[in-house]
Amino acid sequence: MVKKIFKWLGILLLTVIVIGGSFAAYEWNADKPMRFRSFVDREVLKMAFESPETLTSLGFLESIGITSHNGELDDASLEKADELFVKLKQVHKTLNSYEDNSLSASDLLSKEIAMYLLDFAKESEKFRYHNYPVNQLFGIQNGYPSFMEAQHQINSTDDVENYLLRLALVEKKFTQELEGIKLREEKGIIPPVFVIERVLEEMNTFVDKPIEENILYTSLAKKMKDSGNIEDAEQTKLLARAKENINDFVHPAYKLLIDYFTAIKDKATNDDGYWRLPDGEEAYASSLKFFTTTDYTPQYIHGLGLREVDRIQSEIMTILAAQNFDVSQGFTSAIDTLAADESFYYEDSDAGREQILKDYQKILDEIDAGLDSAFRIRPSAGMEVVRIPEFKEKTAPGAYYQQPAIDGSRPGRFFANLYDIKATPKYSMRTLAYHEGIPGHHFQIAVAMELEGLPLFRMFSPFTAYVEGWALYSEYLAWEMGFQDDPFDNIGRLQAELFRAVRLVVDTGIHYKKWTREEAIDYMKMNTGMAQSDVVSEIERYIVMPGQATSYKVGMMKILALREKAKSALGDKFDLRDFHDVVLKNGAVPLDILERFIDSYIAETLSK
């Protein structure tokens, strides 16, 4: 969808360039375009045009013969980041100059959401360095090779020449990134010891591998061969140049970071929370506000998590006792007994994995056919289950959703990870399918794609509490509607919700309560029954992404609270289909705006 939209805009831009002086050219160049929609779409497009890596990922300029951006990398300098904040202030000023009474209801909502994001950017600018740009999850050290492998397309020798240029430019970009990291050091923002150890191991492994086995070399070789457009002899010459560039530019770039993190390690500590950073408590509160779109305090979220953990564990234990499980030894013991029961797993074979995919599809088809009483608004796009490609499933998440193609050529897809058969107990499958597929991410994301008139930035609105809150709410809704009548399926649902409740506790525990990494690991292990390795990776994720993990449960609970509010106010006039219409028909929004939608729905329904 995004590529199709940007392709159209790229053609529009080319038209503007060619026929300068037209109305379209005026809208592109004016300080304040006449149309509000022209302004907000233009600003998103201009930002994209300042990022050659974004342009490569979108891939729309190639269709009109423009490829020079594929030989460039993004400017990662501190000066460029400063320019962005200046630009956002200018956009804020212009956006605010559009009078509310001159806008349609749709544009007025878009203005409000844009102002919400811009206001937050302005408020949080002082915390722009409160992060670890290179960490065990993401950063230039793994983002650069991943980008080159996944996004840089090779269909001709010109494409390879651009690839080689990007290999030569990498040392410059790493140097720019290092400037920002050193500035953070000056400000007292240094990653915890474990982060430094993880990234050093990752980068040393990268440079120690023979160049012929490096992903930057092997992926280029594969793409040239697969293109069918480059002679074998030419491929050999180009690969030799790639090897030189990796040796002369890429490895020295990584050495810059390796040397820095090796030297800085002695300054790092084992304190992991944001509380240890300058203005850390304020920075964490800002992060919570961004991810939850609420003003909830860390203390409130922590207490909420503790209460929810107790409630959900109690429900699980009640079900297990009713199924004749021994619950006398406590929650963790009971969950371990459940997980050890071989009857809940498929055969560890190709046939077993094929059956998992078939059963997932059956689950989705069943619920899709049974939701008429709950949904009036539904996506026209279909839904299918596929396996995560085997070459990457070992390090991939347990599941993820891919949006459908806007032209209908591809349905929405629920990708299931089948690497470890024990990671797919039968009693967890329904919950996962409802979350990633129907009525979870597929309904919300595909519906948003099919809404007409949304400006570009609303297709990327980063409101995790709404998006993930809806998916978690969908798990609960499916259970309410009777799609998880097996008690063990309900345990699977409750375990998934418990996992999100525990996140509320450990995230705030680390960054507000000053828990150590080990204390957080112990709490999560004891209260979820998850494998030690999974718990460690989760806790380490929360350390480098403070606040993000709280958004799921906060969003779900808000949607449920708003539903109860509507039920209580409307009584017999409440219709679940109407409620879901209101929640879904405007795309992702902050939770307070969602509440305003529900209040309007209540008032309008009562007035009828």
C-alpha positions as CSV (number, residue, x, y, z in Angstrom):
1,M,0.0,0.0,0.0
2,V,2.7,2.5,1.1
3,K,4.7,1.8,-2.0
4,K,1.7,2.4,-4.3
5,I,0.9,5.7,-2.7
6,F,4.4,6.9,-2.8
7,K,4.7,5.8,-6.4
8,W,1.7,8.0,-7.3
9,L,3.2,10.9,-5.3
10,G,6.6,10.4,-7.1
11,I,4.9,10.7,-10.4
12,L,3.1,13.8,-9.1
13,L,6.4,15.3,-8.0
14,L,7.9,14.6,-11.4
15,T,5.0,16.4,-13.0
16,V,5.6,19.4,-10.7
17,I,9.2,19.5,-11.7
18,V,8.4,19.3,-15.4
19,I,5.4,21.7,-15.5
20,G,6.5,24.2,-12.9
21,G,4.1,27.1,-12.4
22,S,1.0,24.9,-12.2
23,F,-1.3,24.7,-9.2
24,A,0.5,21.4,-8.2
25,A,3.9,23.2,-8.3
26,Y,2.5,26.1,-6.2
27,E,1.2,23.6,-3.6
28,W,4.6,21.9,-3.5
29,N,6.6,25.1,-3.1
30,A,4.4,27.4,-1.1
31,D,5.2,28.2,2.5
32,K,1.5,27.5,3.2
33,P,-0.3,25.5,0.5
34,M,-3.9,26.4,0.0
35,R,-5.1,22.9,0.8
36,F,-4.4,21.5,4.3
37,R,-4.1,18.0,2.9
38,S,-1.5,19.2,0.4
39,F,0.6,20.5,3.2
40,V,0.6,17.5,5.5
41,D,1.2,15.0,2.6
42,R,3.9,17.3,1.2
43,E,5.9,17.5,4.4
44,V,5.9,13.7,4.8
45,L,7.1,13.3,1.2
46,K,9.8,16.0,1.6
47,M,11.1,14.2,4.6
48,A,11.2,11.0,2.6
49,F,13.1,12.7,-0.2
50,E,15.8,13.8,2.3
51,S,16.4,10.1,3.2
52,P,17.9,8.1,0.4
53,E,17.5,4.9,2.5
54,T,13.8,5.5,2.8
55,L,13.5,6.1,-0.9
56,T,15.3,2.8,-1.6
57,S,12.9,1.0,0.8
58,L,9.8,2.6,-0.8
59,G,11.1,1.9,-4.3
60,F,8.9,4.2,-6.3
61,L,11.5,6.5,-8.0
62,E,13.0,3.6,-9.9
63,S,9.8,3.2,-11.9
64,I,10.3,6.7,-13.3
65,G,14.0,6.2,-14.0
66,I,15.5,7.9,-10.9
67,T,18.2,5.8,-9.1
68,S,20.9,8.1,-7.9
69,H,19.6,7.9,-4.3
70,N,20.6,4.2,-4.3
71,G,24.2,5.2,-4.2
72,E,23.8,7.3,-1.0
73,L,23.2,6.7,2.7
74,D,21.3,8.9,5.1
75,D,23.0,11.8,6.8
76,A,23.4,10.7,10.4
77,S,25.2,13.8,11.6
78,L,24.3,15.8,14.7
79,E,23.7,18.9,12.4
80,K,21.1,17.0,10.4
81,A,19.3,15.9,13.5
82,D,19.3,19.6,14.6
83,E,17.8,20.6,11.3
84,L,15.0,18.1,11.8
85,F,13.9,19.6,15.1
86,V,14.0,23.1,13.5
87,K,11.9,21.7,10.6
88,L,9.3,20.2,13.0
89,K,8.9,23.6,14.7
90,Q,8.3,25.2,11.3
91,V,5.7,22.5,10.4
92,H,4.1,23.0,13.8
93,K,3.7,26.8,13.2
94,T,2.3,26.3,9.7
95,L,0.0,23.6,10.7
96,N,-1.4,25.8,13.5
97,S,-2.1,28.6,11.0
98,Y,-4.8,26.6,9.3
99,E,-8.0,27.9,11.0
100,D,-10.1,25.1,12.5
101,N,-13.3,26.6,11.1
102,S,-11.9,26.3,7.6
103,L,-11.3,22.5,7.8
104,S,-13.5,19.5,7.2
105,A,-14.2,17.2,10.2
106,S,-11.7,14.7,8.7
107,D,-9.0,17.4,8.3
108,L,-9.7,18.8,11.7
109,L,-9.0,15.4,13.2
110,S,-5.8,15.0,11.2
111,K,-4.7,18.4,12.4
112,E,-5.3,17.4,16.0
113,I,-3.4,14.2,15.6
114,A,-0.5,15.9,13.9
115,M,-0.4,18.6,16.6
116,Y,-0.4,15.8,19.2
117,L,2.7,14.3,17.6
118,L,4.4,17.7,17.0
119,D,3.7,18.9,20.5
120,F,5.2,15.7,22.0
121,A,8.3,16.2,19.8
122,K,8.7,19.7,21.1
123,E,8.3,18.6,24.7
124,S,10.6,15.7,24.5
125,E,13.4,17.4,22.5
126,K,15.4,17.7,25.7
127,F,15.4,13.9,26.0
128,R,16.6,13.3,22.4
129,Y,19.8,11.8,23.7
130,H,18.2,9.6,26.3
131,N,18.7,6.4,24.4
132,Y,21.3,3.9,23.3
133,P,21.6,4.2,19.4
134,V,23.7,1.0,19.4
135,N,22.3,-1.8,21.4
136,Q,21.7,-5.5,21.4
137,L,18.4,-5.2,19.5
138,F,18.9,-2.5,16.9
139,G,21.4,0.1,15.7
140,I,23.6,0.9,12.7
141,Q,25.8,-2.2,13.4
142,N,23.0,-4.5,12.4
143,G,20.6,-2.1,10.7
144,Y,23.1,-1.3,7.9
145,P,23.8,-4.8,6.7
146,S,20.1,-5.7,7.1
147,F,19.1,-2.7,5.0
148,M,21.6,-3.6,2.3
149,E,20.5,-7.2,2.3
150,A,16.7,-6.6,2.4
151,Q,16.2,-3.3,0.6
152,H,18.9,-2.6,-1.9
153,Q,17.7,-4.3,-5.1
154,I,20.1,-5.6,-7.8
155,N,18.7,-5.8,-11.3
156,S,21.6,-4.3,-13.3
157,T,25.3,-3.4,-13.1
158,D,24.2,0.2,-12.3
159,D,22.5,-1.2,-9.2
160,V,25.7,-2.9,-8.2
161,E,27.7,0.3,-8.7
162,N,25.3,2.0,-6.3
163,Y,25.8,-0.9,-3.9
164,L,29.5,-0.4,-4.1
165,L,29.2,3.3,-3.4
166,R,27.2,2.5,-0.3
167,L,29.9,0.2,0.9
168,A,32.4,3.0,0.5
169,L,30.2,5.5,2.4
170,V,29.6,3.4,5.4
171,E,32.7,4.6,7.3
172,K,31.4,8.2,7.0
173,K,28.0,7.2,8.4
174,F,29.5,5.2,11.3
175,T,31.7,8.2,12.1
176,Q,28.6,10.4,12.2
177,E,26.8,7.9,14.5
178,L,29.8,7.8,16.8
179,E,29.7,11.6,17.2
180,G,26.2,11.3,18.7
181,I,27.2,8.4,20.9
182,K,30.2,10.4,22.2
183,L,27.9,13.3,22.9
184,R,25.7,11.1,25.0
185,E,28.8,10.0,26.9
186,E,29.6,13.6,27.7
187,K,26.0,14.0,29.0
188,G,26.4,10.9,31.2
189,I,24.3,8.6,29.1
190,I,26.3,5.4,28.8
191,P,24.7,2.0,28.1
192,P,24.7,-0.7,30.8
193,V,27.6,-3.2,30.8
194,F,25.5,-6.0,29.3
195,V,24.5,-3.8,26.3
196,I,28.2,-3.1,25.6
197,E,29.1,-6.7,25.9
198,R,26.4,-7.8,23.5
199,V,27.2,-5.3,20.8
200,L,30.9,-6.0,21.1
201,E,30.3,-9.7,20.6
202,E,28.0,-8.9,17.6
203,M,30.4,-6.6,15.9
204,N,33.5,-8.7,16.5
205,T,31.7,-11.7,15.1
206,F,30.8,-9.6,12.0
207,V,34.4,-8.5,11.3
208,D,36.1,-11.8,12.2
209,K,34.1,-13.7,9.6
210,P,35.8,-14.2,6.2
211,I,34.6,-11.5,3.8
212,E,33.3,-14.2,1.4
213,E,30.9,-15.3,4.2
214,N,29.9,-11.7,5.2
215,I,26.2,-11.0,4.5
216,L,27.2,-7.8,2.5
217,Y,29.2,-10.1,0.1
218,T,26.9,-13.1,0.0
219,S,23.7,-11.2,-0.5
220,L,25.2,-9.2,-3.4
221,A,26.4,-12.4,-5.0
222,K,23.0,-14.0,-4.7
223,K,21.2,-10.9,-6.0
224,M,23.4,-10.6,-9.1
225,K,23.0,-14.3,-9.9
226,D,19.2,-14.2,-9.3
227,S,18.8,-11.1,-11.5
228,G,19.9,-13.0,-14.6
229,N,21.0,-9.6,-16.1
230,I,24.7,-9.7,-15.3
231,E,27.3,-11.9,-17.1
232,D,29.3,-14.3,-14.9
233,A,32.6,-12.7,-15.7
234,E,31.2,-9.3,-14.7
235,Q,29.8,-10.7,-11.5
236,T,33.3,-11.9,-10.6
237,K,34.8,-8.5,-11.2
238,L,32.1,-6.7,-9.2
239,L,32.4,-9.2,-6.3
240,A,36.2,-8.5,-6.2
241,R,35.5,-4.8,-5.9
242,A,32.9,-5.5,-3.2
243,K,35.5,-7.5,-1.2
244,E,37.9,-4.6,-1.4
245,N,35.3,-2.1,-0.2
246,I,34.2,-4.3,2.7
247,N,37.9,-4.7,3.7
248,D,38.8,-1.0,3.1
249,F,35.6,0.8,4.4
250,V,33.2,-1.5,6.2
251,H,35.6,-3.3,8.5
252,P,37.3,0.0,9.5
253,A,33.8,1.5,10.2
254,Y,33.0,-1.4,12.6
255,K,36.5,-1.1,14.1
256,L,35.6,2.5,15.1
257,L,32.7,1.3,17.1
258,I,34.5,-1.7,18.5
259,D,37.4,0.5,19.7
260,Y,35.0,3.0,21.3
261,F,32.9,0.5,23.2
262,T,35.9,-1.5,24.3
263,A,37.3,1.8,25.8
264,I,34.0,2.9,27.3
265,K,33.2,-0.4,29.0
266,D,35.1,0.5,32.2
267,K,32.8,3.6,32.6
268,A,29.6,1.5,32.3
269,T,27.8,0.1,35.3
270,N,25.3,-2.6,36.1
271,D,22.6,-0.1,36.9
272,D,20.1,-0.5,34.1
273,G,17.1,1.8,34.7
274,Y,16.5,5.3,33.3
275,W,16.5,6.6,36.9
276,R,20.3,6.6,36.8
277,L,20.6,9.0,33.8
278,P,20.5,12.8,34.1
279,D,16.8,13.8,34.4
280,G,16.1,10.1,34.1
281,E,12.8,10.0,36.0
282,E,11.4,12.8,33.8
283,A,12.7,11.2,30.7
284,Y,11.0,7.9,31.6
285,A,7.7,9.7,32.4
286,S,8.0,11.2,28.9
287,S,8.6,7.8,27.3
288,L,5.5,6.3,29.1
289,K,3.4,9.2,27.9
290,F,4.5,8.5,24.3
291,F,3.9,4.8,24.3
292,T,0.7,4.8,26.4
293,T,-0.7,8.1,25.1
294,T,-1.8,8.7,28.7
295,D,-0.6,10.7,31.7
296,Y,-0.4,7.6,33.9
297,T,2.5,7.8,36.4
298,P,5.0,5.0,36.7
299,Q,3.7,4.3,40.2
300,Y,0.1,3.9,38.9
301,I,1.2,1.6,36.1
302,H,3.3,-0.5,38.5
303,G,0.4,-0.9,40.9
304,L,-1.9,-1.7,38.0
305,G,0.4,-4.4,36.9
306,L,0.7,-6.0,40.3
307,R,-3.1,-6.1,40.6
308,E,-3.5,-7.6,37.2
309,V,-0.8,-10.2,37.8
310,D,-2.6,-11.4,40.9
311,R,-6.0,-11.5,39.2
312,I,-4.9,-13.4,36.1
313,Q,-2.8,-15.9,38.0
314,S,-5.8,-16.6,40.3
315,E,-8.0,-17.3,37.3
316,I,-5.4,-19.6,35.7
317,M,-4.9,-21.5,39.0
318,T,-8.7,-21.9,39.3
319,I,-8.9,-23.5,35.9
320,L,-6.0,-25.8,36.5
321,A,-7.4,-27.0,39.8
322,A,-10.7,-27.7,38.0
323,Q,-8.7,-29.8,35.5
324,N,-7.2,-31.8,38.3
325,F,-3.7,-30.2,38.2
326,D,-1.8,-30.0,41.5
327,V,-1.7,-26.3,42.4
328,S,-0.4,-26.8,45.9
329,Q,3.2,-26.0,45.0
330,G,2.3,-22.6,43.5
331,F,1.9,-21.0,40.2
332,T,5.2,-21.6,38.6
333,S,5.2,-25.3,39.4
334,A,1.6,-25.7,38.0
335,I,2.5,-23.9,34.8
336,D,5.7,-26.0,34.4
337,T,3.6,-29.2,34.7
338,L,1.2,-27.9,32.1
339,A,4.0,-27.0,29.7
340,A,5.6,-30.5,30.1
341,D,2.5,-32.3,28.9
342,E,3.4,-33.8,25.5
343,S,-0.3,-34.1,24.5
344,F,-0.4,-30.3,23.9
345,Y,2.3,-30.4,21.2
346,Y,2.4,-31.4,17.5
347,E,4.7,-34.0,16.1
348,D,8.2,-32.5,15.6
349,S,8.2,-33.1,11.8
350,D,7.4,-31.5,8.5
351,A,3.9,-33.1,8.7
352,G,3.4,-31.7,12.2
353,R,4.4,-28.2,11.1
354,E,2.1,-28.4,8.1
355,Q,-0.7,-29.4,10.4
356,I,-0.1,-26.4,12.6
357,L,-0.5,-24.1,9.6
358,K,-3.8,-25.9,8.6
359,D,-5.1,-25.6,12.1
360,Y,-4.3,-21.9,12.3
361,Q,-6.1,-21.3,9.1
362,K,-9.1,-23.3,10.4
363,I,-9.2,-21.2,13.6
364,L,-9.2,-18.0,11.5
365,D,-11.8,-19.2,9.0
366,E,-14.0,-20.2,11.9
367,I,-13.9,-16.9,13.7
368,D,-14.1,-14.9,10.5
369,A,-17.4,-16.7,9.7
370,G,-18.8,-16.1,13.2
371,L,-18.3,-12.3,13.9
372,D,-21.4,-10.8,12.3
373,S,-22.9,-10.1,15.7
374,A,-19.8,-8.1,16.7
375,F,-18.7,-6.3,13.6
376,R,-20.3,-4.3,10.9
377,I,-17.0,-2.7,9.6
378,R,-14.7,-5.4,8.2
379,P,-11.8,-5.4,5.8
380,S,-12.4,-6.6,2.3
381,A,-8.9,-8.1,2.2
382,G,-8.6,-11.8,2.9
383,M,-6.4,-13.5,5.5
384,E,-4.0,-16.4,5.3
385,V,-1.5,-18.2,7.4
386,V,2.1,-18.8,6.2
387,R,5.3,-20.0,7.8
388,I,8.1,-17.6,8.6
389,P,10.8,-18.4,6.0
390,E,13.0,-21.0,7.5
391,F,16.3,-19.1,6.9
392,K,15.3,-16.5,9.4
393,E,12.9,-18.2,11.8
394,K,15.5,-19.0,14.4
395,T,15.9,-15.4,15.3
396,A,12.5,-14.2,14.3
397,P,9.6,-13.5,16.8
398,G,7.0,-16.1,17.5
399,A,4.6,-14.5,15.0
400,Y,3.9,-11.3,13.1
401,Y,1.3,-9.8,10.8
402,Q,1.9,-8.5,7.3
403,Q,-0.7,-6.1,5.8
404,P,-2.4,-6.9,2.6
405,A,-1.5,-5.4,-0.8
406,I,-3.7,-2.3,-1.6
407,D,-4.5,-3.7,-5.0
408,G,-5.8,-6.9,-3.7
409,S,-3.0,-9.0,-5.1
410,R,-2.0,-10.3,-1.7
411,P,-4.1,-10.9,1.4
412,G,-3.2,-10.1,4.9
413,R,-0.8,-12.7,6.3
414,F,-0.2,-14.1,9.7
415,F,3.4,-15.4,9.8
416,A,3.9,-18.3,12.3
417,N,7.3,-19.3,13.6
418,L,7.6,-23.1,13.5
419,Y,11.3,-23.4,14.4
420,D,10.7,-24.8,17.8
421,I,7.7,-27.1,18.0
422,K,7.5,-26.6,21.8
423,A,6.9,-22.9,21.2
424,T,3.5,-23.7,19.8
425,P,1.4,-25.5,22.4
426,K,-2.0,-26.2,21.1
427,Y,-3.7,-24.2,23.9
428,S,-1.9,-21.0,22.8
429,M,-2.8,-21.1,19.2
430,R,-6.2,-19.6,19.2
431,T,-5.1,-16.6,21.2
432,L,-2.1,-16.0,18.9
433,A,-4.3,-16.3,15.8
434,Y,-6.9,-13.9,17.2
435,H,-4.2,-11.4,18.1
436,E,-2.2,-11.4,14.9
437,G,-5.1,-12.2,12.6
438,I,-8.8,-12.0,13.1
439,P,-10.2,-9.9,14.7
440,G,-6.8,-8.5,15.9
441,H,-4.2,-6.8,13.7
442,H,-5.8,-7.9,10.4
443,F,-9.1,-6.2,11.2
444,Q,-7.6,-3.0,12.6
445,I,-4.7,-2.5,10.1
446,A,-6.5,-3.7,6.9
447,V,-9.6,-1.6,7.8
448,A,-7.4,1.4,8.3
449,M,-5.8,0.8,4.9
450,E,-9.2,0.8,3.3
451,L,-10.4,4.0,4.9
452,E,-10.6,6.7,2.3
453,G,-9.1,10.2,2.7
454,L,-6.5,9.6,5.4
455,P,-3.3,11.7,4.9
456,L,0.0,9.8,4.7
457,F,1.2,10.5,8.2
458,R,-1.8,8.9,9.7
459,M,-0.8,5.7,8.0
460,F,2.4,5.7,10.1
461,S,0.9,7.1,13.3
462,P,3.0,5.5,16.1
463,F,0.2,4.9,18.6
464,T,1.2,1.5,20.0
465,A,-1.3,1.6,22.8
466,Y,-4.1,1.7,20.3
467,V,-2.7,-0.8,17.8
468,E,-1.5,-3.4,20.4
469,G,-4.3,-2.6,22.8
470,W,-6.8,-3.6,20.1
471,A,-5.0,-6.9,19.3
472,L,-5.0,-7.8,23.0
473,Y,-8.6,-6.8,23.4
474,S,-9.4,-9.0,20.4
475,E,-8.1,-12.1,22.3
476,Y,-10.5,-11.2,25.2
477,L,-13.4,-10.6,22.7
478,A,-12.9,-14.0,21.0
479,W,-13.1,-15.7,24.4
480,E,-16.2,-13.7,25.3
481,M,-17.9,-14.9,22.1
482,G,-17.2,-18.5,22.8
483,F,-14.4,-19.2,20.5
484,Q,-12.2,-20.5,23.3
485,D,-14.6,-22.8,25.2
486,D,-11.9,-25.3,25.9
487,P,-10.5,-24.5,29.4
488,F,-6.9,-25.0,28.2
489,D,-7.5,-22.5,25.3
490,N,-8.6,-20.1,28.0
491,I,-5.4,-20.7,29.9
492,G,-3.5,-19.8,26.8
493,R,-5.4,-16.6,26.5
494,L,-4.8,-15.8,30.2
495,Q,-1.1,-16.6,29.9
496,A,-0.8,-14.1,27.0
497,E,-2.6,-11.4,29.1
498,L,-0.4,-12.3,32.1
499,F,2.7,-11.8,30.1
500,R,1.5,-8.2,29.2
501,A,0.6,-7.5,32.8
502,V,4.0,-8.6,34.1
503,R,5.5,-6.2,31.6
504,L,3.8,-3.3,33.5
505,V,5.5,-4.4,36.7
506,V,9.0,-5.1,35.4
507,D,9.3,-2.1,33.0
508,T,8.4,0.4,35.8
509,G,10.3,-1.8,38.3
510,I,13.5,-1.3,36.3
511,H,13.2,2.3,35.3
512,Y,11.3,3.8,38.3
513,K,11.6,1.4,41.2
514,K,15.4,0.9,40.6
515,W,15.2,-2.9,40.2
516,T,18.3,-4.5,39.0
517,R,18.3,-6.6,35.8
518,E,18.5,-9.7,37.9
519,E,15.5,-8.7,40.1
520,A,13.4,-8.1,37.0
521,I,14.4,-11.4,35.5
522,D,13.6,-13.3,38.7
523,Y,10.1,-11.6,38.9
524,M,9.2,-12.4,35.3
525,K,10.4,-16.0,35.5
526,M,8.5,-16.6,38.7
527,N,5.3,-15.0,37.6
528,T,5.1,-16.3,34.0
529,G,6.8,-19.7,33.9
530,M,8.6,-18.6,30.7
531,A,12.0,-20.2,29.8
532,Q,15.0,-18.4,31.3
533,S,16.5,-17.5,27.9
534,D,13.2,-15.9,26.8
535,V,12.9,-14.0,30.1
536,V,16.4,-12.6,29.8
537,S,15.9,-11.3,26.3
538,E,12.6,-9.8,27.3
539,I,14.0,-7.9,30.2
540,E,17.0,-6.7,28.2
541,R,14.5,-5.4,25.6
542,Y,12.7,-3.4,28.2
543,I,16.0,-1.9,29.4
544,V,16.8,-0.4,26.0
545,M,13.2,0.4,25.1
546,P,11.8,2.0,28.3
547,G,8.0,2.3,28.3
548,Q,7.2,0.5,25.1
549,A,6.2,-2.8,26.7
550,T,3.5,-1.0,28.9
551,S,1.4,0.0,25.9
552,Y,-0.2,-3.3,25.2
553,K,-2.1,-3.8,28.5
554,V,-2.8,-0.1,29.0
555,G,-4.4,0.0,25.5
556,M,-6.5,-3.1,26.1
557,M,-7.8,-2.0,29.5
558,K,-8.7,1.4,28.1
559,I,-10.7,-0.1,25.2
560,L,-12.5,-2.4,27.7
561,A,-13.2,0.5,30.0
562,L,-14.6,2.5,27.2
563,R,-16.9,-0.4,26.2
564,E,-18.2,-0.7,29.7
565,K,-18.7,3.1,29.8
566,A,-20.8,2.8,26.7
567,K,-22.7,-0.2,27.9
568,S,-23.6,1.5,31.2
569,A,-24.7,4.7,29.6
570,L,-26.7,3.2,26.7
571,G,-28.2,0.1,28.3
572,D,-30.5,-1.6,25.7
573,K,-29.3,0.8,23.1
574,F,-25.8,-0.5,23.2
575,D,-24.7,-2.4,20.1
576,L,-21.3,-4.0,20.0
577,R,-21.1,-3.6,16.3
578,D,-21.6,0.2,16.7
579,F,-18.9,0.3,19.3
580,H,-16.4,-1.5,17.1
581,D,-17.3,0.8,14.2
582,V,-16.4,3.8,16.3
583,V,-13.1,2.3,17.5
584,L,-11.9,1.2,14.0
585,K,-13.2,3.8,11.6
586,N,-10.5,6.5,12.2
587,G,-7.3,4.4,12.2
588,A,-4.8,4.5,15.1
589,V,-5.3,7.5,17.5
590,P,-4.2,8.5,21.0
591,L,-6.4,6.9,23.7
592,D,-7.9,10.2,24.9
593,I,-9.1,11.0,21.3
594,L,-10.5,7.5,21.2
595,E,-12.4,8.2,24.4
596,R,-13.8,11.4,22.9
597,F,-15.1,9.3,19.9
598,I,-16.9,7.0,22.3
599,D,-18.4,9.9,24.3
600,S,-19.7,11.3,21.0
601,Y,-21.1,7.9,20.1
602,I,-22.9,7.7,23.5
603,A,-24.4,11.2,23.1
604,E,-25.5,10.6,19.6
605,T,-27.1,7.3,20.4
606,L,-28.9,8.7,23.5
607,S,-30.3,11.5,21.4
608,K,-32.0,9.2,18.9
